[in-house]
Structures are given as structure tokens and as C-alpha cells.
Amino acid sequence: MPGQGLLRHLWQTQKLALAVLALSLLALGWFGIGFLTHAKRFNHPAHVQQPLEPWMTPRFVGRSYQIPPKIARELFQVEPGSGERPTMATIAEKRGLTLTALEALVKQAAEEARKARER
């Protein structure tokens, strides 16, 4: 193999540098795959502005409707760092709304966020 001698030489003389390079390449692969998976999922038309379902989380809905996290936290009344992962069903129940009414609020927030991005 053409590069085998070079790798052997590097391992014998620069173990730390070669180990750091290998870990960096693994990290690049890990985060690259995560990024591509995320980009594919939320750029697919089937995942953009889906009608609200009881199982959906605020994070999913915020990304689907392209609502900034700060606005989504306020809209869904979720405290940052609280560790809770409420669903749309629990949020609607807590606020005394139907899913349809909550969806109207989400669409309004998405429209306002879109207008703010255009400015």
C-alpha cells in the first residue's frame, strides 16, 4: 500500500499528532452526519409546517415552523433548562386551548418571525 510507510513513520515519530488527527476526523464525521440528517429532515416539504399533532414537542414545532427558540419558549411557556419536554397536547391542556387554537397561535408566531427575518 503506498501510504503504509508514511503512516508507520508518523506513528513512530508523531503518535500524539496522529491520534489528534484521527479523533478530529471522527468528530468531523459524527457532526457532519448529524448536520446532514438535520438538514435533510427539516428541508423536506413533508416536515415543514405540519398540522399540530398531540405528540409534537415545542422544539419540533419551532423548527418545523421556523420560529426562533426564544419566541417558541414564550409561545409554549417552557422554561429554558427546565428539563421538561411537554407535548402539544399537554401545552394546549395547560393553557386551556384546543390543538386547533394552539396551531393558530403557532402560525401567527411563524408569520411574525418570517416578517422579522425579511426586515
DRENVEX-509626 format. One line per field, with one value per atom (N, C-alpha, C): residue number from 1; residue in three letters; atom name; x, y, z. Coordinates in Angstrom, 2 decimals. Atoms other than C-alpha are relative to their C-alpha. Example, Ala and Ser with C-alpha at 12.3 -4.5 7.8 and 13.67 -1.06 7.14 Angstrom:
BEGIN
n	1/1/1/2/2/2
res	ALA/ALA/ALA/SER/SER/SER
atom	N/CA/C/N/CA/C
X	0.89/12.30/0.90/-0.82/13.67/-0.77
Y	-1.19/-4.50/1.20/-1.19/-1.06/1.09
Z	0.00/7.80/0.00/-0.06/7.14/0.73
END
This chain:
BEGIN
n	1/1/1/2/2/2/3/3/3/4/4/4/5/5/5/6/6/6/7/7/7/8/8/8/9/9/9/10/10/10/11/11/11/12/12/12/13/13/13/14/14/14/15/15/15/16/16/16/17/17/17/18/18/18/19/19/19/20/20/20/21/21/21/22/22/22/23/23/23/24/24/24/25/25/25/26/26/26/27/27/27/28/28/28/29/29/29/30/30/30/31/31/31/32/32/32/33/33/33/34/34/34/35/35/35/36/36/36/37/37/37/38/38/38/39/39/39/40/40/40/41/41/41/42/42/42/43/43/43/44/44/44/45/45/45/46/46/46/47/47/47/48/48/48/49/49/49/50/50/50/51/51/51/52/52/52/53/53/53/54/54/54/55/55/55/56/56/56/57/57/57/58/58/58/59/59/59/60/60/60/61/61/61/62/62/62/63/63/63/64/64/64/65/65/65/66/66/66/67/67/67/68/68/68/69/69/69/70/70/70/71/71/71/72/72/72/73/73/73/74/74/74/75/75/75/76/76/76/77/77/77/78/78/78/79/79/79/80/80/80/81/81/81/82/82/82/83/83/83/84/84/84/85/85/85/86/86/86/87/87/87/88/88/88/89/89/89/90/90/90/91/91/91/92/92/92/93/93/93/94/94/94/95/95/95/96/96/96/97/97/97/98/98/98/99/99/99/100/100/100/101/101/101/102/102/102/103/103/103/104/104/104/105/105/105/106/106/106/107/107/107/108/108/108/109/109/109/110/110/110/111/111/111/112/112/112/113/113/113/114/114/114/115/115/115/116/116/116/117/117/117/118/118/118/119/119/119
res	MET/MET/MET/PRO/PRO/PRO/GLY/GLY/GLY/GLN/GLN/GLN/GLY/GLY/GLY/LEU/LEU/LEU/LEU/LEU/LEU/ARG/ARG/ARG/HIS/HIS/HIS/LEU/LEU/LEU/TRP/TRP/TRP/GLN/GLN/GLN/THR/THR/THR/GLN/GLN/GLN/LYS/LYS/LYS/LEU/LEU/LEU/ALA/ALA/ALA/LEU/LEU/LEU/ALA/ALA/ALA/VAL/VAL/VAL/LEU/LEU/LEU/ALA/ALA/ALA/LEU/LEU/LEU/SER/SER/SER/LEU/LEU/LEU/LEU/LEU/LEU/ALA/ALA/ALA/LEU/LEU/LEU/GLY/GLY/GLY/TRP/TRP/TRP/PHE/PHE/PHE/GLY/GLY/GLY/ILE/ILE/ILE/GLY/GLY/GLY/PHE/PHE/PHE/LEU/LEU/LEU/THR/THR/THR/HIS/HIS/HIS/ALA/ALA/ALA/LYS/LYS/LYS/ARG/ARG/ARG/PHE/PHE/PHE/ASN/ASN/ASN/HIS/HIS/HIS/PRO/PRO/PRO/ALA/ALA/ALA/HIS/HIS/HIS/VAL/VAL/VAL/GLN/GLN/GLN/GLN/GLN/GLN/PRO/PRO/PRO/LEU/LEU/LEU/GLU/GLU/GLU/PRO/PRO/PRO/TRP/TRP/TRP/MET/MET/MET/THR/THR/THR/PRO/PRO/PRO/ARG/ARG/ARG/PHE/PHE/PHE/VAL/VAL/VAL/GLY/GLY/GLY/ARG/ARG/ARG/SER/SER/SER/TYR/TYR/TYR/GLN/GLN/GLN/ILE/ILE/ILE/PRO/PRO/PRO/PRO/PRO/PRO/LYS/LYS/LYS/ILE/ILE/ILE/ALA/ALA/ALA/ARG/ARG/ARG/GLU/GLU/GLU/LEU/LEU/LEU/PHE/PHE/PHE/GLN/GLN/GLN/VAL/VAL/VAL/GLU/GLU/GLU/PRO/PRO/PRO/GLY/GLY/GLY/SER/SER/SER/GLY/GLY/GLY/GLU/GLU/GLU/ARG/ARG/ARG/PRO/PRO/PRO/THR/THR/THR/MET/MET/MET/ALA/ALA/ALA/THR/THR/THR/ILE/ILE/ILE/ALA/ALA/ALA/GLU/GLU/GLU/LYS/LYS/LYS/ARG/ARG/ARG/GLY/GLY/GLY/LEU/LEU/LEU/THR/THR/THR/LEU/LEU/LEU/THR/THR/THR/ALA/ALA/ALA/LEU/LEU/LEU/GLU/GLU/GLU/ALA/ALA/ALA/LEU/LEU/LEU/VAL/VAL/VAL/LYS/LYS/LYS/GLN/GLN/GLN/ALA/ALA/ALA/ALA/ALA/ALA/GLU/GLU/GLU/GLU/GLU/GLU/ALA/ALA/ALA/ARG/ARG/ARG/LYS/LYS/LYS/ALA/ALA/ALA/ARG/ARG/ARG/GLU/GLU/GLU/ARG/ARG/ARG
atom	N/CA/C/N/CA/C/N/CA/C/N/CA/C/N/CA/C/N/CA/C/N/CA/C/N/CA/C/N/CA/C/N/CA/C/N/CA/C/N/CA/C/N/CA/C/N/CA/C/N/CA/C/N/CA/C/N/CA/C/N/CA/C/N/CA/C/N/CA/C/N/CA/C/N/CA/C/N/CA/C/N/CA/C/N/CA/C/N/CA/C/N/CA/C/N/CA/C/N/CA/C/N/CA/C/N/CA/C/N/CA/C/N/CA/C/N/CA/C/N/CA/C/N/CA/C/N/CA/C/N/CA/C/N/CA/C/N/CA/C/N/CA/C/N/CA/C/N/CA/C/N/CA/C/N/CA/C/N/CA/C/N/CA/C/N/CA/C/N/CA/C/N/CA/C/N/CA/C/N/CA/C/N/CA/C/N/CA/C/N/CA/C/N/CA/C/N/CA/C/N/CA/C/N/CA/C/N/CA/C/N/CA/C/N/CA/C/N/CA/C/N/CA/C/N/CA/C/N/CA/C/N/CA/C/N/CA/C/N/CA/C/N/CA/C/N/CA/C/N/CA/C/N/CA/C/N/CA/C/N/CA/C/N/CA/C/N/CA/C/N/CA/C/N/CA/C/N/CA/C/N/CA/C/N/CA/C/N/CA/C/N/CA/C/N/CA/C/N/CA/C/N/CA/C/N/CA/C/N/CA/C/N/CA/C/N/CA/C/N/CA/C/N/CA/C/N/CA/C/N/CA/C/N/CA/C/N/CA/C/N/CA/C/N/CA/C/N/CA/C/N/CA/C/N/CA/C/N/CA/C/N/CA/C/N/CA/C/N/CA/C/N/CA/C/N/CA/C/N/CA/C/N/CA/C/N/CA/C/N/CA/C/N/CA/C/N/CA/C/N/CA/C/N/CA/C/N/CA/C/N/CA/C/N/CA/C
X	0.84/0.00/0.90/-0.89/1.52/0.17/-0.11/0.74/0.38/-0.27/1.58/1.32/-1.28/5.18/-0.11/0.19/4.13/-0.74/0.74/1.57/0.87/-0.89/4.12/1.00/-0.96/6.65/-0.65/0.69/4.11/-0.34/0.32/3.02/1.23/-1.23/6.61/0.53/-0.60/7.52/-1.00/0.99/4.26/-1.31/1.18/1.85/-1.11/1.01/0.09/-0.69/0.57/-0.39/-0.90/0.80/-1.69/-1.29/1.19/-4.07/-0.98/0.85/-5.39/-0.66/0.56/-5.87/-1.12/1.02/-7.78/-1.26/1.16/-10.04/-0.73/0.61/-10.64/-0.82/0.74/-11.67/-1.26/1.18/-14.02/-1.06/0.94/-15.59/-0.63/0.53/-15.94/-1.06/0.98/-17.71/-1.28/1.16/-20.01/-0.88/0.79/-21.08/-0.47/0.41/-21.19/-1.24/1.17/-23.62/-1.22/1.10/-25.74/-0.55/0.44/-25.83/-0.77/0.68/-26.77/-1.36/1.28/-29.50/-1.00/0.87/-30.93/-0.44/0.31/-30.73/-0.99/0.90/-32.42/-1.40/1.31/-35.22/-0.81/0.77/-36.19/-0.03/0.17/-35.76/-0.94/0.94/-38.10/-1.39/1.31/-41.51/-1.00/0.94/-43.33/0.19/-0.28/-41.72/-0.12/0.10/-42.36/-1.46/1.31/-45.38/-1.07/0.98/-47.12/-1.12/1.06/-50.51/0.41/-0.40/-50.06/-0.63/0.44/-50.30/0.27/-0.18/-50.61/1.40/-1.31/-47.19/1.14/-1.08/-45.18/0.54/-0.63/-42.70/0.18/-0.22/-42.10/1.21/-1.18/-38.66/-0.33/0.38/-40.09/-0.86/0.91/-42.86/0.75/-0.78/-40.46/0.86/-0.83/-38.15/-0.84/0.87/-40.96/-0.58/0.59/-42.48/1.03/-1.10/-39.08/-0.23/0.20/-39.86/1.26/-1.21/-36.77/-0.26/0.19/-36.21/-0.55/0.48/-36.78/-1.50/1.43/-40.16/-0.80/0.68/-41.09/-0.14/0.08/-40.27/-1.12/1.06/-42.54/-1.37/1.28/-45.30/-0.51/0.40/-45.30/0.16/-0.19/-44.48/0.85/-0.95/-41.50/1.23/-1.18/-38.67/1.26/-1.25/-35.19/0.77/-0.79/-33.10/-0.81/0.84/-36.07/0.04/-0.09/-35.55/-1.33/1.29/-39.25/-0.14/0.24/-40.32/-1.50/1.45/-44.02/-0.38/0.52/-46.08/-1.03/1.02/-48.55/-1.30/1.23/-51.37/0.06/-0.10/-50.07/0.04/-0.05/-49.35/-1.39/1.36/-52.83/-0.89/0.81/-54.42/0.35/-0.47/-52.31/-0.50/0.44/-53.32/-1.50/1.45/-56.97/-0.39/0.25/-56.79/-0.20/0.04/-57.62/1.27/-1.17/-54.88/-0.17/0.27/-56.54/0.29/-0.27/-56.40/1.50/-1.45/-52.78/0.71/-0.60/-51.96/-0.16/0.19/-53.43/1.03/-1.03/-51.10/1.39/-1.29/-48.16/0.16/-0.06/-48.98/0.19/-0.17/-49.28/1.45/-1.39/-45.89/0.96/-0.86/-44.35/-0.03/0.13/-45.69/0.76/-0.74/-44.31/1.50/-1.44/-40.93/0.48/-0.37/-40.89/0.13/-0.05/-41.65/1.23/-1.19/-38.90/1.28/-1.19/-36.39/0.15/-0.03/-37.33/0.46/-0.39/-36.64/1.48
Y	-1.16/0.00/1.24/-1.16/3.38/0.82/-0.86/5.31/-0.74/0.80/2.47/0.41/-0.42/3.57/1.34/-1.32/7.14/-0.12/0.17/6.05/-0.64/0.65/3.78/1.01/-1.02/6.62/1.03/-0.97/9.08/-0.61/0.64/6.57/-0.11/0.14/6.04/1.34/-1.29/9.73/1.02/-1.02/11.69/-0.64/0.72/9.49/0.95/-0.92/12.36/0.74/-0.74/14.35/-0.91/0.93/11.28/-0.37/0.30/10.44/1.17/-1.20/14.03/0.10/-0.03/13.89/-1.03/1.06/10.60/0.38/-0.43/11.94/1.15/-1.12/15.12/-0.49/0.54/13.13/-0.74/0.67/11.00/1.02/-1.05/14.13/0.68/-0.61/15.69/-0.89/0.93/12.59/-0.04/0.06/12.44/1.23/-1.22/16.08/0.26/-0.15/16.09/-0.82/0.85/13.18/0.58/-0.62/14.86/1.23/-1.19/18.10/-0.37/0.40/16.38/-0.62/0.59/14.39/1.08/-1.10/17.53/0.82/-0.81/19.49/-0.73/0.78/16.69/-0.04/0.14/16.28/1.28/-1.23/19.91/0.80/-0.63/20.84/-0.80/0.81/18.10/0.64/-0.68/19.63/-0.67/0.69/16.96/0.39/-0.34/18.28/1.49/-1.43/21.97/0.37/-0.49/23.50/-1.09/1.07/20.24/0.43/-0.27/20.44/-0.57/0.44/20.12/-1.34/1.30/16.64/-0.01/0.01/15.85/-0.40/0.51/14.11/0.99/-0.91/17.03/0.78/-0.78/18.82/1.45/-1.39/22.60/0.15/-0.10/22.08/-0.42/0.47/20.09/1.03/-0.98/22.62/1.28/-1.21/25.56/-0.13/0.20/24.09/-0.18/0.23/22.98/1.31/-1.28/26.47/1.13/-0.96/28.24/1.17/-0.99/30.04/0.00/-0.05/31.24/-0.59/0.67/29.33/0.90/-0.91/32.38/0.25/-0.24/33.08/-1.27/1.28/29.37/-0.25/0.19/29.22/0.86/-0.88/32.20/-0.49/0.46/30.85/-1.23/1.25/27.42/0.02/-0.20/28.77/-1.11/1.01/26.46/0.74/-0.61/27.48/-0.63/0.57/27.09/-0.72/0.75/24.47/-0.73/0.66/23.06/-1.51/1.44/19.62/-0.62/0.57/19.20/-0.03/0.14/18.02/-0.18/0.12/18.80/-0.24/0.20/17.81/1.09/-0.99/19.98/-0.28/0.35/18.08/0.57/-0.50/18.98/1.53/-1.46/22.58/0.57/-0.48/23.04/-0.16/0.25/21.50/1.00/-0.92/23.65/1.43/-1.36/26.81/0.09/-0.01/25.78/0.23/-0.17/25.69/-1.35/1.20/23.19/-0.01/0.06/21.98/0.95/-0.90/23.98/1.45/-1.37/27.19/0.21/-0.10/26.49/0.08/-0.04/25.86/1.39/-1.37/29.28/0.95/-0.82/30.88/-0.28/0.39/28.95/0.62/-0.58/30.08/1.51/-1.45/33.68/0.33/-0.22/33.47/-0.27/0.31/31.88/1.13/-1.12/34.70/1.22/-1.12/37.33/-0.22/0.31/35.57/0.16/-0.14/35.45/1.47/-1.45/39.19/0.62/-0.55/39.93/-0.39/0.42/37.91/0.79/-0.74/39.85/1.44/-1.40/43.22/0.16
Z	0.00/0.00/0.00/0.13/-0.98/1.27/-1.18/2.23/1.27/-1.20/4.61/0.67/-0.57/5.06/0.70/-0.61/5.78/1.33/-1.24/8.39/1.09/-0.97/10.06/0.54/-0.41/10.12/0.94/-0.84/11.55/1.36/-1.27/14.21/0.89/-0.78/15.27/0.49/-0.36/15.36/0.56/-0.38/15.91/0.48/-0.47/17.87/0.45/-0.51/19.60/-1.14/1.13/16.39/-0.84/0.78/14.55/0.75/-0.80/17.41/-0.01/0.05/17.47/-1.38/1.35/13.69/-0.14/0.10/13.95/0.77/-0.79/16.72/-0.67/0.70/14.74/-1.19/1.15/11.68/0.45/-0.54/13.79/0.42/-0.43/15.31/-1.22/1.23/11.86/-0.63/0.55/10.62/0.82/-0.90/13.67/-0.17/0.10/13.50/-1.43/1.40/9.70/-0.32/0.23/9.65/0.72/-0.74/12.33/-0.72/0.72/10.36/-1.25/1.23/7.11/0.29/-0.38/8.84/0.37/-0.40/10.41/-1.22/1.18/7.14/-0.91/0.86/5.19/0.59/-0.64/7.72/-0.06/-0.09/8.10/-1.29/1.30/4.45/-0.88/0.73/3.34/0.13/-0.07/2.45/0.95/-0.88/4.47/1.46/-1.39/7.68/0.27/-0.17/7.15/0.25/-0.40/8.88/-0.05/-0.12/9.61/0.93/-0.97/11.29/1.36/-1.32/15.04/0.34/-0.50/16.49/1.50/-1.46/20.21/0.46/-0.41/20.32/-0.24/0.39/18.89/1.20/-1.06/21.13/-0.47/0.39/21.19/-0.95/0.86/19.63/-1.43/1.33/16.72/-0.71/0.59/16.12/-0.35/0.27/16.41/-1.24/1.19/13.82/-1.25/1.14/11.56/-0.53/0.39/11.55/-0.07/0.04/11.66/0.96/-1.07/14.91/0.85/-0.84/16.83/1.39/-1.29/20.10/1.10/-1.06/22.32/-0.13/0.23/20.74/0.27/-0.23/20.84/1.50/-1.46/24.58/0.59/-0.50/25.20/-0.44/0.55/22.96/0.74/-0.64/24.59/1.52/-1.44/28.08/0.61/-0.47/28.56/0.52/-0.60/30.88/-0.58/0.52/29.35/1.11/-0.95/31.08/1.06/-1.00/32.99/-0.13/0.21/31.50/-0.39/0.38/30.79/-1.53/1.44/27.33/-0.23/0.16/27.11/-1.46/1.35/24.11/-0.28/0.34/22.25/0.75/-0.75/23.99/1.42/-1.38/27.47/0.03/0.05/26.46/-0.24/0.29/24.98/1.22/-1.20/28.07/1.11/-1.04/30.41/-0.25/0.35/28.52/-0.23/0.20/28.14/-1.45/1.43/24.33/-0.67/0.84/21.65/-0.84/0.89/19.32/-1.18/1.13/16.54/0.39/-0.46/18.58/0.22/-0.20/19.55/-1.35/1.34/15.89/-0.63/0.51/15.00/0.62/-0.65/17.57/-0.58/0.58/16.13/-1.38/1.35/12.59/0.06/-0.17/13.77/0.40/-0.42/15.52/-1.15/1.15/12.41/-1.01/0.95/10.23/0.53/-0.58/12.62/-0.07/0.10/12.68/-1.43/1.42/8.87/-0.37/0.29/8.65/0.65/-0.68/11.20/-0.74/0.77/9.14/-1.28/1.26/6.00/0.19/-0.24/7.64/0.04
END
